[in-house]
Amino acid sequence: MQHPTSSASPVPSQDSYQPASKLGLLLDRWFSLSKNGTSPSTEVIAGFTTFMTMVYIVFVNPQILGAAGMNTQAVFVVTCLAAALGSIAMGLFANLPIALAPAMGLNAFFAFSVTLGMGVSWQVAMGTVFWGAVVFALVSIVGLRQWLLENIPASLRIGIPAGIGLLIALLGFKNTGLVVAAPNTLVKVGDLTSLPAVLGSLGFFIIIILAYRGVNSAVLIATLAVTVLAALCGDVEYYGIASMPPAIDGVFAQLDLSAILDVGLAGVIFSFALVSMFDSSGTMIAVTERCGLADNKGRFPNMRKALQVDSLSSVAGAYMGTSSVTAYIESSSGASVGGRTGLTSVVVGLLFLGVIFLSPLAAMVPGYAVAGALIYVGVMMTAGLTKVDWSDLTEAAPAFITAVMMPFTFSITEGIAAGFISYCVIKLGCGKWRQIHPCVIVVAALFLVKFIFIDGH
């Protein structure tokens, strides 16, 4: 989930923590607490803060992947496990206060564009997530990730998350019933007096008001509040609060790896890899800037390790049964209260493990209770459009095309394709062909081949 990048915080004073126990000494040695001017108590508070801002994903992800036919209770557990393992790995191996979890946007792409839109089974769709993650991991391991990020135009890098945000917001409006299909106008306003429309809208307003007032757990509070109101209105069946975790064998290792053999899915695999690269890298830079750890070129300590943990977490997540795993910008909330090391991420991971026992609570959350969160995510992800150079049509038009084609075609892949192709055509037609990097030409050409020789038959 993309938020506007926060300004960097100054690096805290050094050697402010002096270990007074064996555990404190061990933590200091592993996470370099005193060197980073922090302490175990500060890191625990930071971890809890980050967790409270991103725990909404355990309610939203099952709702979205459930639309693809996956068992929502199993997805709930897998979502917790993926977030826990990814965050703990980031903390232990990269020593950064960056938490990971299944990505908003890519989960919607998986469920609505690939599974429902293309008519493939969720097992095959999960195979595309896996292979996209493998490509993502290989690019990260061999060091090509930074090169790609540096040479893909800023207008496209901005347009992609903005388009995903618009698509997510459309799903939120659909879940509330505020927007419905119409044969003559494609879409129209739904029944504004229906319970989903009223409570879904209320949830969105609660989030905006609380987020504006600096309440870190705004999304979680709104989701639970709408669920309680829905229960009082008789629209929710009570299942309890806690229980032993449900079995995950229905989704664990059920992916179909034959997706790599279907050329028709090549664009989907590429889209998962490309979006993951943009999303995670931008988030990591934003969070480390917030901590005062990044330099003026966006480089930060243990960058290569962080990129590798990030990409390999997506591979593991797909195998377990969830969509792409990514770094969460909500990690900046933990950084804002002093989180500076991987101990923050480890605390986040441990808290996600504890949430596994709350599956009955997740089962009671209706779809419209998370709709406000989807619309809010859309608001945050489109904020980057302010960075587009709107005075230069050769940059503004491709960014616009990339963004609007995603909700209009209900496909992230088509939006990315339209953006790359339009960028090349517009730059070439305006005599600015020297500004087109070879990697952009290659990507645009691959999408053209897909449209002409694969989609056209």
Phi, psi and omega in degrees: 000125185265130172243163173302138183295129180279154176289150184292142176265151178294148178293133182294164180296147184279154173057037180277345182248129177242110183302135181242006180212170179295320178296317179298321179295318179297314179296322180295319180292318185286317186255001179054049184297309182296324179296326181267006175068037181226183182215164179303319182295319178297317181293323178295316178298317179297318179297317179295321179296313178299316180302315182295333180277342184240359183293344177304337184297333181289342175265324184283315185301314178298325179298316183287311181291334176297331178294338178273359179101007180276152178291115187294325180292320177293320179296323177303312181294316181296323177300315178297316181295316181297317179294319181294309184294318180296316181293316179297318179297319179298320180291316185286321187261329181253348179051048179234146181278051184244118181267150181239154176191167176305136189282133169290139182103302179288332175291323176291320177301315179300311187283312190266323181275312185278305185288301183281318183291318182265352176074025178261159179290158180293334178294317177293318179300321178293331174296323177292325176298315181299311183290326174298321178292324178297314177300315178302316181293316181297317179298323180289317184293319183275358175088011180278345185299314181296320180298316179296316182296326182284336188251353173276129187306146180300324181299323179284322178296330178279319183294327183295305178296328178296318178296319177298320178298318178295321178295317179297318179298320178300320177295322178297315177297324179293319181294331178278343185084007178290330177238127181229163180289149178216132184295327185267327184244010181072306177223160176204172178288136180274201180281105184289348181262358181290156181300314178300320180294316182291309183288323177298317178294319178300318179300318179297315181295322177300315181300311183299314182295314181291319180297321178298325181274006174083018178280114187295326184263035184303316183294316180297314181300315181296317180299314180291323180295315179294322178297317178297316179296321178296322178294319178295334178272003178078019183257006180226134177266132183281127179246353185110181182251313185228155177193174172294147184300140176293161177291147180247009184296342180287341179236336183293125177058028180261006181292150179258107185283355179289354179303332181294339183271351182264108182297336179293342180259003182300318179296325179293314179300316179297320181296317178301317181293314185293313181296321179300319180298312181296312186297307184293315183297315179298321180294315180300317180296317181298317182291316180291330173294320179298326180278349185079022183261342184267147176272185185288353176256007178083008179274145182218163183302143178056035184300315182296318178298319181297318179295323180290317178299316181302309183290319180291333176295325177293321177298312180295319180298317179296320179295323180287331177121037175219162180290177188312136178264139183214167174288143184254129179296340176300345176300335179295337178292322176292321178296327182291341178252016171114357179296126183228348186228179181293345177299326175302313181294322178297319178298318178301314181298318179295323178293323177295326176296322179293327182293339181307331184277005181253027183300325177299325178296318180295326182292339182273349184285116179284161183302322182286347177288335178259358181298320179299323178295321180296316180294320178297317177300320178299318178300313183294321185284337178274353182300332181295343180298340178293342181274354178288140176279089184289347177282344179251104183297334181288344175257320184292316184297312177299322178297316179297313180300315179302314185291311187282335181290338179292307177289327182291329178257355183057039183208125175292320180302313182295325178295316177298314180300313180299323180294311181295316181294314181295325179300312181295314182297314183293314179298319180294314181293334180266008177076019180250037185297336179293341180277355181271113179285145180308324181294329178290319178297317180298314180297315179298319180295320179296320178293323177297318177300317179300313182295318187280312189260343181252301181291334183281357182236000000 
